[in-house]
Amino acid sequence: MKIDWIKRCIENEDYYFSMHADRERMNDNLMISDVEEALLSGRILENYPEDKRGESCLVVGFCDSGIPIHIVCGGRDGKVVIITVYIPRPPKFKTPYERG
């Protein structure tokens, strides 16, 4: 997956949240706009080309308030599918860019 394609899809509103991602977003008190901002400012941290559910990637970005957000994205029918969303925290992550 390419970050430029993801950003273009977000700008054109060619994306949707999975039920899981929407639930996780709400659990972390994140607004949809926070996730959009993080994707538009983000970069791909990890690629998962061989995922059994289809190619996906982990994007790390920051919303306007400075909160780091991880977003796992896939693609389907020319749209970005937001698979899950979370705020990276210890012990799983030391920093937004480094696993614990």
C-alpha positions, 0 to 999 in steps of 0.5 A: 500500500502507498501512503499517497493513495491512502491520503488521496482517498481520505481527501476524497472521502473514499474510505470507511470504518470497519465496525471494529475500527469505529468501536476502537475509535470511540473507546479511545475518545477519538473523533473521525476528524482525529483519524482523518488528520492522523492519516493525512499527516501520517506515514506507513510504519509497517506493511502487511502484504501477505495478510490473509484478509488482504494487503494492509498497513499500519499508519502512524500520524498525529491529530491536530491536538498532537495525539499519536494515532495508529491506523491499520488500513486495507483497500477494497473496491478502490476505497480505504478500509480502516480496520482498526484505530488505537492510541499507541501506549506502553507496554506494546509501544515505547514510542509511536514509532517503536514497539515495546 
